[in-house]
Amino acid sequence: MTGWWKNRSSAGKVELYTRGSFHLFVLLEIVSFGLMPVAATVPGSRPSVLLPLALLLMVCGHAVLCGVLNSRALHWVVGRRERPTRLAVASTVATAVCTLAVLGLRATGHISEEAVAPTLVAGLTWFASGSLVLCLRSVKRMLFIPPTAAVMTGLAVLALGTPAATALGYCVGVLLGSLFFGATCGFSAWLLRTVYELDHSREVQARLAVAEERLRFGRDLHDVMGRNLAVIALKSELAIQLARRERPEAVEQMIEVQRIAQESQREVRDVVRGYREADLSVELEGARGVLSAAGMDCRVDVLAGRATELPAEVQSALGWVVREATTNVLRHGDAHRCLIRLTAAETGSVTLVVENDGAPETPTGPPGSGLAGLRERLAALDGTLQAGPVGDGRFRLLARIPDRRLQELEVRA
């Protein structure tokens, strides 16, 4: 039942919270301002009941229109659709019409209660100003909305023959409320946009890291093979020319080509071996730095024993486990805490545990090949790998290499 929240990313949770807040604005406008005329109605008079109900329906329609505008504007903020310009203009016109209607009813005496008209005008302009701020990106343009709403309201009040002091009161009230709602809505839009930009930046950073590693590998491979392949091509061409002339030096050139090819093969193996091997201590520190930079509380425990004196094959295999586990924590969960513990006692197996919270209850996509590759690496050392949820939203990855295999590696070394 909680998967709709846990399975969302951090940006998705912020967006859901923001949308829920703006949906509550609809109810807040209706309850706080729409019910005001009904509450002020004197019981027993039929004409006095119809007008408050009409005003309530007017506020309800205005609240729903602002709610739709808020929803469309949030879609524009996160880049899912175009700016709702037409809907913003329609909301502005509807707010102006409703405000003039309330002021007109007040000027003609249809609204006798003194507090009803100012309350309705304030509610209509405040919520409309907040909705319009969501449709803007520049702070300078946002700052024009509250003063404009206040001035236009004050001029409308003066045009209907209201005293200047009353018009000034309308103007100040609209200005203060619009500034508050505008600042709230503008900050919410900025926060939501920033969270999505940070989430996108993390994805781009991960892609750039992969691309940079590929470029490094390609550069190393080019440095190793470029010169050797050029020499092989040159000597092969020389051997062909000598063979056509039936010169005995052609055999020597082909022997040299064979030697260079064997040397190139050995160098390529060295490059690939260096690329595929992982240093355990480097991977542990790298995991701590990456997870901490992602805002997680990462704790790395390397217990006393032979943890720093493991054979190279074991360190390489466990280093790949740490690397893959760190990638899974960043990509497939929304963790706040992560524990990496390496146990290597004087006698016994080596155990590596990577445990994090914030794991989704159900997989968010098809299973990848990362864990399968880790099992193959550990299987070469008679090791095992267990991975899965352990309750309370925690995910645990457990890698173990038996003691007998360690002893064989140490004897061979």
Buried (B, 14 or more C-beta within 10 A) or exposed (E): EEEEEBBBBBBBBBBEEBBEBBEEBBEBBBEBBBBBBBEBBEEEEEEBBEBBEEBBEBBBEBBEBBBBBBBBBBBBBBEEEEBBEEBBEBBBEBBBEBBBBBBBBBBEEEBEBEEBBBBBBBBBBBBBBBBBBBBBBEEEEBBEBBBBBBEBBBEBBBEBEBEEEBBBBBBEBBBBBBBBBBBBBBEBBEBBBEBBEEBEEBEEEBEEEEEEEEEEBEEBBEEBBEEBBEBBEEBBEBBEEBBEEEEEEBEEBBEBBEEBBEEBEEBBEEBEEEEEBBEBEEBBEBBBEBBEEBEBEBEBEBEEBBBEEBBEBBBBBBBBBBBBBBBBBBBBBBBEBBBBBBBBBEEBBBBBBBBBBBBBEEEEEEEBEBBEEBBEBBEEBBBBBEBEEEEEBBBBBBBBBBBEBBEBBEEEE
